[in-house]
Amino acid sequence: AVNTLRAFMFERVYIPEDDGKEGQSARRMIRLLYQYYNGNREKIPLSHRSESRSVVDHIAGMTDLYAIRAAESIEPGIANCFERVLV
């Protein structure tokens, strides 16, 4: 039953969402955040900077809203499809 549900979720929920406008925008934002923090490691909190995966861990620890706002501050307009979240 668990495997059937898992297959259904990937087929009907996860994969279609990833291919949509929001999914593509989210991918662009994650790439932007990675490039920005990788080139500006001083922007990562000092307590996380020494870790080997500090950029990845910093982004992974962001809430959705924080990540959207951070991406918007770097490249205004990148999160336009998430406008309803930013209000």
DSSP file (Angstrom, degrees, kcal/mol; ACC not computed):
  #  RESIDUE AA STRUCTURE BP1 BP2  ACC     N-H-->O    O-->H-N    N-H-->O    O-->H-N    TCO  KAPPA ALPHA  PHI   PSI    X-CA   Y-CA   Z-CA
    1    1 A A     >        0   0    0      0, 0.0     4,-2.5     0, 0.0     5,-0.2   0.000 360.0 360.0 360.0 -41.5    0.0    0.0    0.0
    2    2 A V  H  >  +     0   0    0      1,-0.2     4,-2.6     2,-0.2     5,-0.2   0.915 360.0  48.2 -64.1 -42.7    2.8    2.4    0.9
    3    3 A N  H  > S+     0   0    0      2,-0.2     4,-2.5     1,-0.2    -1,-0.2   0.874 110.9  51.2 -65.7 -36.7    4.6    1.8   -2.5
    4    4 A T  H  > S+     0   0    0      2,-0.2     4,-2.3     1,-0.2    -2,-0.2   0.924 112.4  46.2 -65.3 -44.4    1.3    2.3   -4.4
    5    5 A L  H  X S+     0   0    0     -4,-2.5     4,-2.7     2,-0.2    -2,-0.2   0.910 112.1  51.3 -63.7 -42.6    0.7    5.6   -2.6
    6    6 A R  H  X S+     0   0    0     -4,-2.6     4,-2.2     2,-0.2     5,-0.2   0.930 110.5  48.1 -61.1 -46.6    4.3    6.7   -3.2
    7    7 A A  H  X S+     0   0    0     -4,-2.5     4,-2.4     1,-0.2    -1,-0.2   0.911 112.3  50.0 -60.5 -43.2    4.1    5.9   -6.9
    8    8 A F  H  X S+     0   0    0     -4,-2.3     4,-3.0     1,-0.2     5,-0.4   0.927 109.7  50.6 -60.7 -46.4    0.8    7.8   -7.1
    9    9 A M  H  X>S+     0   0    0     -4,-2.7     5,-2.4     1,-0.2     4,-2.2   0.899 112.9  45.3 -62.2 -41.6    2.2   10.9   -5.3
   10   10 A F  I  <>S+     0   0    0     -4,-2.2     5,-1.7     3,-0.2    -1,-0.2   0.917 117.6  44.5 -67.5 -41.4    5.2   11.0   -7.6
   11   11 A E  I  <5S+     0   0    0     -4,-2.4    -2,-0.2    -5,-0.2    -1,-0.2   0.894 128.6  23.2 -69.7 -41.0    3.1   10.5  -10.7
   12   12 A R  I  <5S+     0   0    0     -4,-3.0    -3,-0.2    -5,-0.2    -2,-0.2   0.667 134.3  18.7-104.6 -19.6    0.3   12.9   -9.9
   13   13 A V  I  X5S+     0   0    0     -4,-2.2     4,-1.7    -5,-0.4    -3,-0.2   0.779 119.3  38.8-118.7 -62.1    1.7   15.4   -7.4
   14   14 A Y  I  ><S+     0   0    0     -5,-2.4     4,-1.9     2,-0.2    -4,-0.2   0.951 117.7  41.9 -66.1 -54.2    5.4   15.8   -7.2
   15   15 A I  H  ><S+     0   0    0     -5,-1.7     4,-1.6    -6,-0.3    -1,-0.2   0.928 114.8  49.2 -64.4 -48.0    6.5   15.5  -10.8
   16   16 A P  H  > S+     0   0    0      0, 0.0     4,-0.8     0, 0.0    -1,-0.2   0.900 111.8  50.2 -59.4 -38.8    3.7   17.7  -12.3
   17   17 A E  H >< S+     0   0    0     -4,-1.7     6,-0.7     1,-0.2     3,-0.7   0.892 107.5  54.1 -64.7 -38.9    4.4   20.4   -9.8
   18   18 A D  H 3< S+     0   0    0     -4,-1.9    -1,-0.2     1,-0.2     9,-0.1   0.834 108.6  49.0 -64.3 -33.5    8.1   20.4  -10.5
   19   19 A D  H 3< S+     0   0    0     -4,-1.6    -1,-0.2    -5,-0.1    -2,-0.2   0.610  97.7  92.0 -82.8 -12.5    7.4   20.9  -14.2
   20   20 A G  S <X S-     0   0    0     -4,-0.8     4,-2.4    -3,-0.7     5,-0.2  -0.063  96.1 -91.4 -77.3 179.3    5.0   23.8  -13.7
   21   21 A K  H  > S+     0   0    0      1,-0.2     4,-2.3     2,-0.2     5,-0.2   0.899 126.4  48.2 -58.6 -44.4    5.7   27.5  -13.6
   22   22 A E  H  > S+     0   0    0      1,-0.2     4,-2.6     2,-0.2    -1,-0.2   0.897 110.4  51.9 -66.0 -39.8    6.2   27.5   -9.8
   23   23 A G  H  > S+     0   0    0     -6,-0.7     4,-2.0     2,-0.2    -2,-0.2   0.913 111.6  45.9 -63.2 -43.0    8.6   24.6  -10.0
   24   24 A Q  H  X S+     0   0    0     -4,-2.4     4,-2.1     2,-0.2    -1,-0.2   0.891 113.2  50.1 -67.3 -39.3   10.7   26.2  -12.7
   25   25 A S  H  X S+     0   0    0     -4,-2.3     4,-2.4    -5,-0.2    -2,-0.2   0.906 108.9  52.5 -64.9 -40.9   10.8   29.5  -10.8
   26   26 A A  H  X S+     0   0    0     -4,-2.6     4,-2.4     1,-0.2    -2,-0.2   0.905 107.9  51.5 -61.5 -41.2   11.8   27.7   -7.6
   27   27 A R  H  X S+     0   0    0     -4,-2.0     4,-2.4     1,-0.2    -1,-0.2   0.921 109.8  49.4 -61.1 -43.9   14.7   26.0   -9.4
   28   28 A R  H  X S+     0   0    0     -4,-2.1     4,-2.5     1,-0.2    -2,-0.2   0.903 111.2  49.9 -62.2 -41.1   15.9   29.4  -10.7
   29   29 A M  H  X S+     0   0    0     -4,-2.4     4,-2.9     2,-0.2    -2,-0.2   0.909 109.9  49.5 -65.5 -41.9   15.7   30.8   -7.2
   30   30 A I  H  X S+     0   0    0     -4,-2.4     4,-2.5     2,-0.2    -1,-0.2   0.918 112.0  48.6 -64.2 -42.2   17.7   28.0   -5.6
   31   31 A R  H  X S+     0   0    0     -4,-2.4     4,-2.7     2,-0.2     5,-0.2   0.934 112.7  48.8 -61.1 -45.0   20.4   28.3   -8.3
   32   32 A L  H  X S+     0   0    0     -4,-2.5     4,-2.7     1,-0.2    -2,-0.2   0.933 112.0  48.1 -60.0 -47.7   20.5   32.1   -7.7
   33   33 A L  H  X S+     0   0    0     -4,-2.9     4,-2.8     1,-0.2     5,-0.3   0.906 112.3  49.4 -60.8 -42.4   20.8   31.6   -3.9
   34   34 A Y  H  X S+     0   0    0     -4,-2.5     4,-2.5    -5,-0.2     5,-0.2   0.948 113.2  45.7 -62.8 -48.2   23.5   29.0   -4.3
   35   35 A Q  H  X S+     0   0    0     -4,-2.7     4,-1.6     2,-0.2    -2,-0.2   0.911 115.2  48.2 -61.8 -41.9   25.5   31.2   -6.7
   36   36 A Y  H  X S+     0   0    0     -4,-2.7     4,-1.0    -5,-0.2    -2,-0.2   0.963 116.6  39.7 -64.3 -53.0   25.1   34.2   -4.5
   37   37 A Y  H  < S+     0   0    0     -4,-2.8    -1,-0.2     1,-0.2    -2,-0.2   0.812 112.2  57.0 -71.0 -28.6   26.0   32.6   -1.2
   38   38 A N  H  < S+     0   0    0     -4,-2.5     3,-0.4    -5,-0.3    -1,-0.2   0.864 114.6  39.2 -67.3 -34.3   28.8   30.6   -2.7
   39   39 A G  H  < S+     0   0    0     -4,-1.6    -2,-0.2    -5,-0.2    -1,-0.2   0.580 124.4  40.1 -88.5 -10.7   30.4   33.9   -3.9
   40   40 A N    ><  +     0   0    0     -4,-1.0     3,-2.5    -5,-0.1     4,-0.3  -0.455  63.3 159.1-134.7  59.5   29.5   35.8   -0.7
   41   41 A R  G >   +     0   0    0     -3,-0.4     3,-1.5     1,-0.3    -1,-0.1   0.711  68.3  72.5 -61.3 -19.7   30.2   33.3    2.1
   42   42 A E  G 3  S+     0   0    0      1,-0.3    -1,-0.3    -3,-0.1     4,-0.1   0.679  87.7  64.9 -68.0 -14.6   30.5   36.2    4.6
   43   43 A K  G <  S+     0   0    0     -3,-2.5    -1,-0.3    -6,-0.2    -2,-0.2   0.595  84.3  89.6 -81.2 -12.2   26.7   36.6    4.2
   44   44 A I  S <  S-     0   0    0     -3,-1.5     5,-0.1    -4,-0.3    11,-0.1  -0.688  98.9 -93.3 -83.5 137.0   26.2   33.1    5.8
   45   45 A P    >>  -     0   0    0      0, 0.0     3,-2.3     0, 0.0     4,-0.9  -0.201  33.1-121.5 -51.5 138.5   25.9   33.2    9.6
   46   46 A L  H >> S+     0   0    0      1,-0.3     3,-0.6     2,-0.2     4,-0.5   0.812 109.5  63.6 -53.3 -35.9   29.3   32.7   11.2
   47   47 A S  H 34 S+     0   0    0      1,-0.2    -1,-0.3     2,-0.1     4,-0.0   0.693 111.8  36.7 -65.6 -17.2   28.1   29.7   13.2
   48   48 A H  H X4 S+     0   0    0     -3,-2.3     3,-0.9     1,-0.1    -1,-0.2   0.496  93.7  87.9-110.1  -7.5   27.6   27.9    9.8
   49   49 A R  H << S+     0   0    0     -4,-0.9     5,-0.2    -3,-0.6    -2,-0.1   0.770  80.5  58.0 -69.0 -27.6   30.5   29.1    7.8
   50   50 A S  T 3< S+     0   0    0     -4,-0.5    -1,-0.2     4,-0.1    -2,-0.1   0.653  82.0 102.5 -80.5 -13.8   33.1   26.6    8.8
   51   51 A E  S X  S-     0   0    0     -3,-0.9     3,-1.4     1,-0.1     4,-0.2  -0.403  77.3-127.7 -71.7 146.9   31.1   23.6    7.6
   52   52 A S  T 3  S+     0   0    0      1,-0.3     3,-0.2     2,-0.1    -1,-0.1   0.798 111.1  39.3 -66.1 -28.2   32.1   22.0    4.3
   53   53 A R  T 3> S+     0   0    0      1,-0.2     4,-3.2     2,-0.1     5,-0.3  -0.152  77.0 135.5-109.5  37.9   28.5   22.3    3.0
   54   54 A S  H <> S+     0   0    0     -3,-1.4     4,-2.2     1,-0.2    -1,-0.2   0.853  70.4  48.0 -59.9 -39.0   27.8   25.7    4.5
   55   55 A V  H  > S+     0   0    0     -3,-0.2     4,-2.2     2,-0.2    -1,-0.2   0.950 115.9  43.6 -66.9 -48.2   26.1   27.1    1.4
   56   56 A V  H  > S+     0   0    0      1,-0.2     4,-2.7     2,-0.2    -2,-0.2   0.921 115.6  48.4 -62.9 -45.0   23.9   24.1    0.9
   57   57 A D  H  X S+     0   0    0     -4,-3.2     4,-1.5     1,-0.2    -1,-0.2   0.880 109.9  52.3 -65.1 -37.9   23.0   23.8    4.6
   58   58 A H  H  < S+     0   0    0     -4,-2.2     4,-0.3    -5,-0.3    -1,-0.2   0.938 113.7  42.7 -63.3 -46.5   22.2   27.5    4.8
   59   59 A I  H >< S+     0   0    0     -4,-2.2     3,-1.5     1,-0.2    -2,-0.2   0.909 112.1  54.2 -66.6 -42.1   19.8   27.4    1.9
   60   60 A A  H 3< S+     0   0    0     -4,-2.7    -1,-0.2     1,-0.3    -2,-0.2   0.801 105.5  54.9 -63.1 -28.0   18.3   24.1    3.1
   61   61 A G  T 3< S+     0   0    0     -4,-1.5    -1,-0.3    -5,-0.2    -2,-0.2   0.534  86.9 104.2 -83.2  -6.3   17.6   25.7    6.4
   62   62 A M  S <  S-     0   0    0     -3,-1.5     2,-0.1    -4,-0.3    -3,-0.0  -0.480  71.8-125.3 -75.0 143.6   15.6   28.6    4.9
   63   63 A T     >  -     0   0    0     -2,-0.2     4,-2.5     1,-0.1     5,-0.2  -0.438  31.5-106.3 -74.3 164.3   11.9   28.7    5.2
   64   64 A D  H  > S+     0   0    0      1,-0.2     4,-2.5     2,-0.2     5,-0.2   0.936 121.0  47.7 -58.1 -47.0   10.1   29.1    1.8
   65   65 A L  H  > S+     0   0    0      1,-0.2     4,-2.5     2,-0.2    -1,-0.2   0.901 111.6  49.6 -64.1 -41.4    9.2   32.7    2.6
   66   66 A Y  H  > S+     0   0    0      2,-0.2     4,-2.7     1,-0.2    -1,-0.2   0.921 111.7  49.0 -63.2 -43.3   12.7   33.6    3.7
   67   67 A A  H  X S+     0   0    0     -4,-2.5     4,-2.6     2,-0.2     5,-0.2   0.906 111.4  49.6 -63.1 -42.4   14.2   32.0    0.5
   68   68 A I  H  X S+     0   0    0     -4,-2.5     4,-2.5    -5,-0.2    -2,-0.2   0.939 113.7  45.3 -62.2 -46.8   11.7   33.9   -1.7
   69   69 A R  H  X S+     0   0    0     -4,-2.5     4,-1.9     2,-0.2    -2,-0.2   0.887 112.9  50.6 -65.8 -38.4   12.5   37.2    0.0
   70   70 A A  H  X S+     0   0    0     -4,-2.7     4,-1.3     2,-0.2    -2,-0.2   0.928 112.1  47.0 -64.2 -44.9   16.3   36.5   -0.1
   71   71 A A  H  X S+     0   0    0     -4,-2.6     4,-3.1     1,-0.2     3,-0.3   0.905 111.1  52.3 -63.0 -41.6   16.1   35.7   -3.8
   72   72 A E  H  < S+     0   0    0     -4,-2.5    -1,-0.2     1,-0.2    -2,-0.2   0.854 106.4  53.4 -63.5 -34.9   14.0   38.8   -4.5
   73   73 A S  H  < S+     0   0    0     -4,-1.9    -1,-0.2     1,-0.2    -2,-0.2   0.796 114.8  41.6 -71.0 -26.5   16.5   41.0   -2.7
   74   74 A I  H  < S+     0   0    0     -4,-1.3    -2,-0.2    -3,-0.3    -1,-0.2   0.894 136.0  12.0 -83.7 -45.5   19.3   39.6   -5.0
   75   75 A E  S >< S-     0   0    0     -4,-3.1     3,-2.0    -5,-0.1    -1,-0.2  -0.777  82.2-141.9-137.4  88.9   17.3   39.7   -8.2
   76   76 A P  T 3  S+     0   0    0      0, 0.0    -4,-0.1     0, 0.0    -3,-0.1  -0.223  85.8  25.5 -54.1 134.7   14.0   41.6   -8.0
   77   77 A G  T >  S+     0   0    0      3,-0.0     3,-1.5     2,-0.0     4,-0.2   0.242  84.0 112.3  97.3 -12.3   11.2   39.9  -10.0
   78   78 A I  T <  S+     0   0    0     -3,-2.0     3,-0.3     1,-0.3   -49,-0.1   0.786  82.8  43.4 -65.2 -25.3   12.6   36.4   -9.8
   79   79 A A  T >  S+     0   0    0     -4,-0.2     3,-2.2     1,-0.2    -1,-0.3   0.012  72.0 127.3-108.9  27.7    9.7   35.3   -7.6
   80   80 A N  G X  S+     0   0    0     -3,-1.5     3,-1.7     1,-0.3    -1,-0.2   0.842  70.0  59.1 -55.0 -36.0    6.9   37.0   -9.5
   81   81 A C  G 3  S+     0   0    0      1,-0.3    -1,-0.3    -3,-0.3     3,-0.2   0.637 103.3  54.1 -71.3 -10.1    4.9   33.8   -9.8
   82   82 A F  G X> S+     0   0    0     -3,-2.2     3,-1.9     1,-0.2     4,-1.2   0.103  70.5 124.1-104.1  20.5    4.9   33.6   -6.0
   83   83 A E  H <>  +     0   0    0     -3,-1.7     4,-0.9     1,-0.3     3,-0.4   0.831  67.3  59.3 -51.4 -39.5    3.5   37.1   -5.6
   84   84 A R  H 34 S+     0   0    0     -3,-0.2    -1,-0.3     1,-0.2     3,-0.1   0.773 104.3  52.1 -64.4 -24.4    0.5   35.9   -3.5
   85   85 A V  H <4 S+     0   0    0     -3,-1.9    -1,-0.2     1,-0.2    -2,-0.2   0.817 105.1  55.2 -77.9 -32.2    3.0   34.5   -0.9
   86   86 A L  H  <        0   0    0     -4,-1.2    -2,-0.2    -3,-0.4    -1,-0.2   0.639 360.0 360.0 -78.2 -14.9    4.9   37.8   -0.6
   87   87 A V     <        0   0    0     -4,-0.9    -1,-0.2    -3,-0.1    -2,-0.1   0.487 360.0 360.0 -72.1 360.0    1.8   39.9    0.3
